[in-house]
Amino acid sequence: MRQQSLLMGLGILSSAAAVSAAVVAAAGLTEQLQASRMTVLKTDPAAGRFQCAEHLSWTAVHKSDLDRVRSGDIVRVVKHSGEPARLVLLRTAADEIATPER
């Protein structure tokens, strides 16, 4: 009986450890996604760059990507070695205003 209780307790502990690891991994992914999201403050199409509201820094990107974004849009920057970064439009400013996060 005692051995059965010990095995049951060990099973519960290993399950709790697995759940904790999953929570930590999910939190890390969420933080990474939040860190890579930027809100466009200004664009400078001639120079091929945009300024993000979070860092107030200018980031060089493909000039063609700047045609699709406006102030207030939420983007993700995808960097490639040896090339200008690419912008991925996640949400337009209009979508952000129309459907706020709950």
N, C-alpha and C positions, 0 to 999 in steps of 0.2 A: 504494500500500500504506500509506504513511504517512497519507494523508488518511482512509483507511478506519479506521485505528487511532484517529485523532483523533475521528472521528465516533462510534466505538464508546465511547470514553472519555467523550465528552460525553453520550451516552445513559445510561451508567452513573451519571454524576454527577447528571443530572436525575432519574433514578429514585430515587437515594439522597435527594435533596432532597425529593421527593414523600413518601417514606416517613417522613422526619424530620418533615415538616409534619403528617402524619397522627398520628404519635405525640404530638406537642406538643398537637394539638387534642384527642386522646383524654385526655391527662393533665389538660388544662384542664377538660374535661367531668367527669371523675372527681372532681377537686377541688371543682367546683361542686356536684355531687351530694352529696358528703360534707359540705360546708358547710351545705347545706340540710336535712340529716338531723338530727333531734334526738331525744333519748331523754327521754320524759316522766318527770319526777321527782315532781311533785305537781300536782294540779288544784285549782282554786278555782272550782267551777261557779257559785256565787253572783255572783262578780265577772267570770266569763267569761274566765278566763285559765289558763295552765298554766306551770309552771316546768320548764325543761329542765336536764338533768344536765350538759351540756357548758358552758353559760354561766352557770348558776345565776340566770338572769334570767327575769322573768315576761313572757309574751307574751299579749296580748289576742286572743281568737278568738271565733267564733260560739259561743254557749253550747251550742247543740245538738250541736256537734262534740265537746264534752267528755263527752257521754254514752257515746261509743264508745271512749274511750281510758282506759287504766289506767297506773299506774306501771310503768315498764320498757318500755312500747310505743315503737316507733320511728315517728316521724311526719315529715312534710314540711309546712312552712307555706307556704301560697299567699296572697300579699298582693294585695288589690284596693284601688285608691285610693278613699277615701271610705267604705269598708266595713270591718268587722272581718275579720281574716284567717281563712282556712279551713284546717282540718287535714285532711291525707290520711294515713290509717293505712297505713304501709308494712309493718310486721311487728308482731305482738303479742309481748309479753314471753314468752309460752308458746312461740311459734314460734321465737323467738331462742334460748331454752334448749334446745329439742328438736333443733334443727338448726343447730349453730354453723357459722360460716363456716370454710371450709377454706383 
